[in-house]
Amino acid sequence: MKDKVISTKDNLRMYVLDELEYKNKKYIMCIGVDENDEIIGTNPHIYEVSVEENDLVTSDITDFEVASVVNNMFLARTQNN
């Protein structure tokens, strides 16, 4: 999924910067893109993702502890690259 443009549940177009797995769930870090796939904005978003009936489903992370851990994992990976 990394380096792909996806559409979120809110019909936002997002470019996937990175992905990881935590506690058997997948998470992606992405940034908004316009209709020409040009990056818009500067703040990345992090979503939990799953596949349901061959469709990619994005959802917000509702558990604060999980969100904190996943955010820190992405941050650490970003700083190491």
C-alpha positions in Angstrom: 0.0 0.0 0.0 3.0 2.3 0.6 3.5 4.9 -2.2 -0.1 4.5 -3.5 -2.9 7.1 -3.6 -6.1 5.9 -1.9 -9.5 7.4 -1.1 -10.6 7.5 2.6 -14.0 6.9 3.9 -14.5 10.7 3.7 -13.6 10.7 0.0 -10.3 12.4 0.7 -7.4 11.5 -1.7 -4.4 10.5 0.3 -0.8 9.4 -0.6 0.4 6.6 1.7 3.8 7.6 3.1 4.3 4.5 5.3 2.5 1.5 6.8 3.0 -0.7 9.8 1.3 -3.4 11.8 0.7 -3.1 15.6 -1.2 -5.7 17.6 -2.4 -7.5 14.5 -3.9 -4.4 12.9 -2.6 -2.3 10.0 -2.0 1.4 10.1 -1.0 3.9 7.5 0.5 7.4 7.6 -0.6 9.5 4.6 -0.9 13.0 3.4 -3.5 14.7 1.2 -3.1 15.0 -2.5 -5.1 16.9 -5.1 -6.7 15.5 -8.3 -3.2 15.6 -10.0 -1.7 13.6 -7.1 0.2 16.7 -5.9 0.7 16.9 -2.2 -1.5 19.4 -0.4 -1.0 20.3 3.3 1.8 19.5 5.6 0.2 17.4 8.3 0.2 13.7 7.9 -2.8 11.7 8.9 -2.8 8.2 10.5 -5.6 5.7 9.9 -6.3 2.1 10.9 -7.0 0.2 7.7 -8.7 -3.1 6.9 -10.1 -4.9 3.8 -13.8 -5.6 3.7 -15.3 -7.3 0.7 -12.2 -6.4 -1.4 -12.5 -2.7 -0.4 -10.0 -0.8 1.6 -11.6 0.7 4.6 -10.0 3.5 6.6 -11.0 4.5 10.1 -9.8 6.9 12.8 -8.0 5.4 15.7 -10.4 5.7 18.6 -8.2 4.2 21.4 -5.9 7.0 22.7 -3.2 4.6 23.9 -3.0 2.8 20.6 -3.0 6.1 18.7 -0.1 7.4 20.9 2.0 4.2 20.3 1.3 4.1 16.6 2.1 7.8 16.2 5.4 7.3 18.0 6.2 4.3 15.9 5.7 6.3 12.7 7.7 9.2 14.1 10.6 7.0 15.0 10.6 5.4 11.6 10.5 8.8 9.9 13.4 10.1 11.9 15.5 7.0 11.1 15.1 7.5 7.3 
